[in-house]
Amino acid sequence: MTKKIVIRPKCFTGEQSVAYTNRGHLIPCCYCDSHRTMDDPKFQKLLEQSKVSEHETIEDIIMQPEWLKFEENLRLQKIEDLPWACINTCKVREDSEDVVRKETYYTPDKPKGEKALVRKI
Ligand code: SF4
């Protein structure tokens, strides 16, 4: 039996914010800017309403029906209607080594090469 996927959207908690692509689209966050998500027909409907040059304000974009539906799908955990980026990035993980990204920070007061902090996301 496969385990139910639960999404904890980082865009709801303030850990992620909207992003602007070099193709001129506003997208829900930078993790969505991958082929697997951008080529998803469901996500392309959102993209069609997200060309910044075609709107007066950012609010005008995020209040479009597709954006409201996207938010609703996240809020109601409609996994089948979510793009890969959201499932991969924001699913609740039980294994602390199963991470999307690992960041290592170095500070000037540490000897060269010594890790100061590793942040798993
Ligand atoms: S991947 Fe999806 S759910 Fe996660 S922060 Fe980005 S838009 Fe929100």
py3Dmol code that shows the C-alpha trace and the ligand (Angstrom):
import py3Dmol

protein = """\
ATOM      1  CA  MET A   1       0.000   0.000   0.000  1.00  0.00           C
ATOM      2  CA  THR A   2       1.395   3.407  -0.939  1.00  0.00           C
ATOM      3  CA  LYS A   3       1.411   6.121   1.692  1.00  0.00           C
ATOM      4  CA  LYS A   4      -0.824   9.130   1.277  1.00  0.00           C
ATOM      5  CA  ILE A   5       1.108  12.210   0.213  1.00  0.00           C
ATOM      6  CA  VAL A   6       0.558  15.252   2.392  1.00  0.00           C
ATOM      7  CA  ILE A   7       1.618  18.677   1.156  1.00  0.00           C
ATOM      8  CA  ARG A   8       2.839  21.436   3.466  1.00  0.00           C
ATOM      9  CA  PRO A   9       3.070  24.348   1.015  1.00  0.00           C
ATOM     10  CA  LYS A  10       6.098  26.513   1.739  1.00  0.00           C
ATOM     11  CA  CYS A  11       4.290  29.336  -0.068  1.00  0.00           C
ATOM     12  CA  PHE A  12       1.642  29.242   2.689  1.00  0.00           C
ATOM     13  CA  THR A  13       4.182  29.446   5.484  1.00  0.00           C
ATOM     14  CA  GLY A  14       6.274  32.269   4.054  1.00  0.00           C
ATOM     15  CA  GLU A  15       9.266  30.033   3.304  1.00  0.00           C
ATOM     16  CA  GLN A  16       8.768  30.600  -0.448  1.00  0.00           C
ATOM     17  CA  SER A  17       7.415  33.518  -2.403  1.00  0.00           C
ATOM     18  CA  VAL A  18       6.332  34.128  -5.966  1.00  0.00           C
ATOM     19  CA  ALA A  19       8.991  34.216  -8.646  1.00  0.00           C
ATOM     20  CA  TYR A  20       9.437  35.977 -11.964  1.00  0.00           C
ATOM     21  CA  THR A  21      10.855  33.954 -14.851  1.00  0.00           C
ATOM     22  CA  ASN A  22      13.191  35.187 -17.559  1.00  0.00           C
ATOM     23  CA  ARG A  23      10.317  34.480 -19.982  1.00  0.00           C
ATOM     24  CA  GLY A  24       8.222  37.166 -18.295  1.00  0.00           C
ATOM     25  CA  HIS A  25       5.836  35.058 -16.229  1.00  0.00           C
ATOM     26  CA  LEU A  26       4.931  35.324 -12.579  1.00  0.00           C
ATOM     27  CA  ILE A  27       4.921  31.820 -11.072  1.00  0.00           C
ATOM     28  CA  PRO A  28       3.957  30.584  -7.594  1.00  0.00           C
ATOM     29  CA  CYS A  29       7.587  29.966  -6.617  1.00  0.00           C
ATOM     30  CA  CYS A  30      10.971  29.311  -8.191  1.00  0.00           C
ATOM     31  CA  TYR A  31      10.629  25.529  -7.766  1.00  0.00           C
ATOM     32  CA  CYS A  32       7.882  25.606 -10.416  1.00  0.00           C
ATOM     33  CA  ASP A  33      10.398  26.781 -13.003  1.00  0.00           C
ATOM     34  CA  SER A  34      11.349  23.308 -14.220  1.00  0.00           C
ATOM     35  CA  HIS A  35      10.425  21.514 -17.439  1.00  0.00           C
ATOM     36  CA  ARG A  36       8.395  18.874 -15.658  1.00  0.00           C
ATOM     37  CA  THR A  37       6.116  21.517 -14.162  1.00  0.00           C
ATOM     38  CA  MET A  38       6.231  24.192 -16.864  1.00  0.00           C
ATOM     39  CA  ASP A  39       5.322  21.597 -19.522  1.00  0.00           C
ATOM     40  CA  ASP A  40       2.432  20.214 -17.463  1.00  0.00           C
ATOM     41  CA  PRO A  41      -0.803  21.128 -19.343  1.00  0.00           C
ATOM     42  CA  LYS A  42      -2.568  21.927 -16.051  1.00  0.00           C
ATOM     43  CA  PHE A  43       0.206  24.312 -15.038  1.00  0.00           C
ATOM     44  CA  GLN A  44       0.261  25.870 -18.493  1.00  0.00           C
ATOM     45  CA  LYS A  45      -3.292  27.101 -17.898  1.00  0.00           C
ATOM     46  CA  LEU A  46      -1.950  29.097 -14.968  1.00  0.00           C
ATOM     47  CA  LEU A  47       0.957  30.329 -17.072  1.00  0.00           C
ATOM     48  CA  GLU A  48      -1.419  31.600 -19.745  1.00  0.00           C
ATOM     49  CA  GLN A  49      -2.770  34.055 -17.169  1.00  0.00           C
ATOM     50  CA  SER A  50       0.605  34.994 -15.743  1.00  0.00           C
ATOM     51  CA  LYS A  51       2.435  37.049 -18.340  1.00  0.00           C
ATOM     52  CA  VAL A  52       3.383  40.161 -16.363  1.00  0.00           C
ATOM     53  CA  SER A  53       3.371  42.423 -19.443  1.00  0.00           C
ATOM     54  CA  GLU A  54      -0.313  41.588 -19.988  1.00  0.00           C
ATOM     55  CA  HIS A  55      -1.448  42.831 -16.563  1.00  0.00           C
ATOM     56  CA  GLU A  56      -1.553  46.140 -14.748  1.00  0.00           C
ATOM     57  CA  THR A  57      -0.719  44.732 -11.311  1.00  0.00           C
ATOM     58  CA  ILE A  58       0.633  41.605  -9.646  1.00  0.00           C
ATOM     59  CA  GLU A  59      -2.620  41.367  -7.702  1.00  0.00           C
ATOM     60  CA  ASP A  60      -4.458  41.177 -11.020  1.00  0.00           C
ATOM     61  CA  ILE A  61      -2.466  38.041 -11.841  1.00  0.00           C
ATOM     62  CA  ILE A  62      -2.806  36.248  -8.522  1.00  0.00           C
ATOM     63  CA  MET A  63      -6.554  36.915  -8.435  1.00  0.00           C
ATOM     64  CA  GLN A  64      -7.038  35.166 -11.797  1.00  0.00           C
ATOM     65  CA  PRO A  65      -9.253  32.045 -11.610  1.00  0.00           C
ATOM     66  CA  GLU A  66      -6.359  29.676 -12.341  1.00  0.00           C
ATOM     67  CA  TRP A  67      -4.309  31.127  -9.493  1.00  0.00           C
ATOM     68  CA  LEU A  68      -7.256  30.874  -7.103  1.00  0.00           C
ATOM     69  CA  LYS A  69      -7.781  27.270  -8.226  1.00  0.00           C
ATOM     70  CA  PHE A  70      -4.098  26.529  -7.687  1.00  0.00           C
ATOM     71  CA  GLU A  71      -4.322  27.886  -4.126  1.00  0.00           C
ATOM     72  CA  GLU A  72      -7.483  25.856  -3.528  1.00  0.00           C
ATOM     73  CA  ASN A  73      -5.852  22.669  -4.812  1.00  0.00           C
ATOM     74  CA  LEU A  74      -2.974  23.186  -2.389  1.00  0.00           C
ATOM     75  CA  ARG A  75      -5.248  24.056   0.527  1.00  0.00           C
ATOM     76  CA  LEU A  76      -7.517  21.057  -0.077  1.00  0.00           C
ATOM     77  CA  GLN A  77      -4.592  18.699  -0.725  1.00  0.00           C
ATOM     78  CA  LYS A  78      -5.797  17.777  -4.234  1.00  0.00           C
ATOM     79  CA  ILE A  79      -2.602  15.931  -5.035  1.00  0.00           C
ATOM     80  CA  GLU A  80      -3.762  14.739  -8.466  1.00  0.00           C
ATOM     81  CA  ASP A  81      -4.267  18.353  -9.552  1.00  0.00           C
ATOM     82  CA  LEU A  82      -0.909  19.651  -8.332  1.00  0.00           C
ATOM     83  CA  PRO A  83       2.202  20.014 -10.476  1.00  0.00           C
ATOM     84  CA  TRP A  84       5.256  17.906  -9.830  1.00  0.00           C
ATOM     85  CA  ALA A  85       7.140  20.808  -8.268  1.00  0.00           C
ATOM     86  CA  CYS A  86       4.658  21.092  -5.410  1.00  0.00           C
ATOM     87  CA  ILE A  87       4.577  17.380  -4.729  1.00  0.00           C
ATOM     88  CA  ASN A  88       8.339  17.032  -4.852  1.00  0.00           C
ATOM     89  CA  THR A  89       9.195  20.232  -3.010  1.00  0.00           C
ATOM     90  CA  CYS A  90       6.516  20.486  -0.373  1.00  0.00           C
ATOM     91  CA  LYS A  91       5.444  16.961   0.501  1.00  0.00           C
ATOM     92  CA  VAL A  92       5.870  16.114   4.156  1.00  0.00           C
ATOM     93  CA  ARG A  93       8.963  13.955   4.497  1.00  0.00           C
ATOM     94  CA  GLU A  94       9.572  11.509   7.316  1.00  0.00           C
ATOM     95  CA  ASP A  95      13.179  10.771   6.429  1.00  0.00           C
ATOM     96  CA  SER A  96      15.399  13.718   7.433  1.00  0.00           C
ATOM     97  CA  GLU A  97      17.874  12.755   4.666  1.00  0.00           C
ATOM     98  CA  ASP A  98      15.136  12.926   2.009  1.00  0.00           C
ATOM     99  CA  VAL A  99      15.563  16.593   1.145  1.00  0.00           C
ATOM    100  CA  VAL A 100      14.951  18.807  -1.875  1.00  0.00           C
ATOM    101  CA  ARG A 101      18.050  20.896  -1.347  1.00  0.00           C
ATOM    102  CA  LYS A 102      20.971  20.976   0.998  1.00  0.00           C
ATOM    103  CA  GLU A 103      22.718  24.287   1.596  1.00  0.00           C
ATOM    104  CA  THR A 104      26.117  24.687   3.215  1.00  0.00           C
ATOM    105  CA  TYR A 105      27.144  28.037   4.624  1.00  0.00           C
ATOM    106  CA  TYR A 106      30.667  29.143   5.413  1.00  0.00           C
ATOM    107  CA  THR A 107      31.524  32.128   7.556  1.00  0.00           C
ATOM    108  CA  PRO A 108      34.754  34.136   7.560  1.00  0.00           C
ATOM    109  CA  ASP A 109      35.465  33.313  11.205  1.00  0.00           C
ATOM    110  CA  LYS A 110      35.723  29.557  10.511  1.00  0.00           C
ATOM    111  CA  PRO A 111      38.889  27.943   9.153  1.00  0.00           C
ATOM    112  CA  LYS A 112      38.812  27.517   5.375  1.00  0.00           C
ATOM    113  CA  GLY A 113      36.714  24.542   4.372  1.00  0.00           C
ATOM    114  CA  GLU A 114      35.099  24.070   7.766  1.00  0.00           C
ATOM    115  CA  LYS A 115      31.356  23.853   7.503  1.00  0.00           C
ATOM    116  CA  ALA A 116      29.519  26.415   9.577  1.00  0.00           C
ATOM    117  CA  LEU A 117      25.981  25.231   8.964  1.00  0.00           C
ATOM    118  CA  VAL A 118      24.205  22.736   6.757  1.00  0.00           C
ATOM    119  CA  ARG A 119      20.595  23.542   6.106  1.00  0.00           C
ATOM    120  CA  LYS A 120      18.335  20.834   4.666  1.00  0.00           C
ATOM    121  CA  ILE A 121      15.208  21.932   2.841  1.00  0.00           C
TER     122      ILE A 121
END
"""
ligand_1 = """\
8
SF4
S 6.489 24.102 -4.789
Fe 4.298 24.542 -4.912
S 3.519 24.246 -2.850
Fe 5.737 24.409 -2.713
S 6.146 26.551 -2.295
Fe 6.255 26.271 -4.497
S 4.202 26.733 -5.246
Fe 4.038 26.412 -3.055
"""
view = py3Dmol.view(width=600, height=400)
view.addModel(protein, "pdb")
view.setStyle({"model": 0}, {"cartoon": {"style": "trace"}})
view.addModel(ligand_1, "xyz")
view.setStyle({"model": 1}, {"stick": {}})
view.zoomTo()
view.show()
